[in-house]
Amino acid sequence: MNELPINAGLLLAGLLFLTGLLGVITRRNILFMLMSVEIMFNAAGLAFVLAGAHNGQADGQVMLIFILAMAAAEVAVGLALILQMYRLNKTVDTDVINRLRD
């Protein structure tokens, strides 16, 4: 079987993580920020799986399961908070909510 070099996989994971980080920094909509955090979680999971496969152990896959569970909990709590913010402020734009706070 033709294997992908670990450097290429880690480069892909790094690019995914940077894409998610850029999305968190530049976006003002809380839903897009939540999706960017999910991209960052998936990039970390990919890096764990690649490292585990490189070492020939299942540790990376176990960590991926924990990351997916944590991401699911983060989505549940995040969406509940977003719904509450929308009910109170009628917007999910973080700049508008910051202005209302002052």
C-alpha positions in Angstrom: 0.0 0.0 0.0 1.3 3.5 -0.9 1.6 5.5 2.2 1.5 9.3 2.5 4.6 10.8 4.1 4.0 12.1 7.6 5.4 15.5 6.6 2.7 16.1 4.0 0.0 15.0 6.4 1.3 17.3 9.2 1.5 20.2 6.7 -2.1 19.6 5.8 -3.1 19.5 9.5 -1.1 22.8 10.0 -2.8 24.5 7.1 -6.3 23.4 8.4 -5.4 24.7 11.8 -4.3 28.0 10.4 -7.4 28.3 8.3 -9.5 27.7 11.4 -7.5 30.2 13.4 -7.8 32.8 10.6 -11.6 32.2 10.7 -11.8 32.8 14.4 -9.7 36.0 14.2 -11.4 37.6 11.2 -15.0 36.6 11.4 -17.5 38.5 13.5 -20.4 36.1 13.2 -20.4 33.7 16.1 -21.7 30.8 14.0 -18.7 31.1 11.7 -16.4 31.4 14.6 -17.9 28.1 16.0 -17.3 26.4 12.7 -13.7 27.6 12.6 -13.1 26.1 16.0 -14.4 22.8 14.7 -11.9 23.0 11.8 -9.2 23.5 14.4 -10.3 20.5 16.4 -10.3 18.4 13.2 -6.8 19.5 12.3 -5.6 18.5 15.8 -7.3 15.1 15.4 -5.7 14.6 12.0 -2.3 15.3 13.5 -2.9 12.8 16.3 -4.0 10.1 13.9 -0.9 10.7 11.6 1.4 10.6 14.6 -0.2 7.4 15.9 0.0 5.8 12.4 3.6 6.8 12.1 4.5 5.1 15.4 2.3 2.1 14.6 0.1 2.5 17.6 -3.6 3.3 18.1 -3.0 6.2 20.5 -3.8 8.8 17.9 -7.1 7.2 17.1 -8.0 7.1 20.8 -7.2 10.8 21.0 -9.3 11.5 18.0 -12.3 9.9 19.7 -11.8 12.2 22.7 -11.5 15.2 20.4 -14.7 14.3 18.6 -16.5 13.9 21.9 -15.2 17.3 23.1 -16.2 18.9 19.8 -19.7 17.5 20.1 -20.0 18.9 23.6 -18.6 22.2 22.5 -21.2 22.4 19.7 -24.1 21.6 22.0 -23.0 24.3 24.6 -22.0 26.8 21.9 -25.3 26.5 20.0 -27.3 26.9 23.2 -25.3 30.1 24.0 -25.8 31.4 20.5 -29.6 30.9 20.8 -29.6 32.7 24.1 -27.6 35.6 22.7 -29.9 35.8 19.7 -33.0 35.9 21.9 -31.5 38.7 24.0 -29.9 40.8 21.3 -31.6 39.8 18.1 -28.2 39.4 16.4 -25.2 37.0 16.5 -22.7 39.6 15.4 -20.0 39.9 18.1 -19.2 43.6 17.3 -22.9 44.6 17.9 -23.1 42.6 21.1 -19.8 44.3 22.3 -21.2 47.7 21.6 -24.4 46.9 23.5 -22.4 45.9 26.5 -20.6 49.3 26.8 
